């Protein structure tokens, strides 16, 4: 993996982690969650970001490394 790809991946994962932390903070505070639909939305966003940071980033790295 060249240095640009590595830097990009690290920065993307860092930003995804920051967004997950922000969403978790809002969910824990409970201020923005006024009903069950909003709660489900937050949980869905958190789940999607976790999947992107883990599975999809790894898949993209594998594809790039293959050439």
LINUR-V856067 format. One line per field, one symbol per residue. ss: DSSP state (A for helix, B for strand, O for the rest). phi: phi as a letter, one per 30 degrees, with the letter a starting at -180 (. if undefined). burial: 1 if it has 24 or more other C-alpha atoms within 12 Angstrom, else 0. A space follows every 50 residues. Layout:
ss = ???
phi = ???
burial = ???
This chain:
ss = OOAAAAAAAAAAAAAAAAAAAAAAAAAAAOOOOOOAAAAAAAAAAAAAAA AAAAAAAAAAAAAAAAO
phi = .ddddddddddddddddddddddddddddiddccaddddddddddddddd dddcddddddddddddj
burial = 00000000100010010001001100100000000000000100010011 00100010000000000
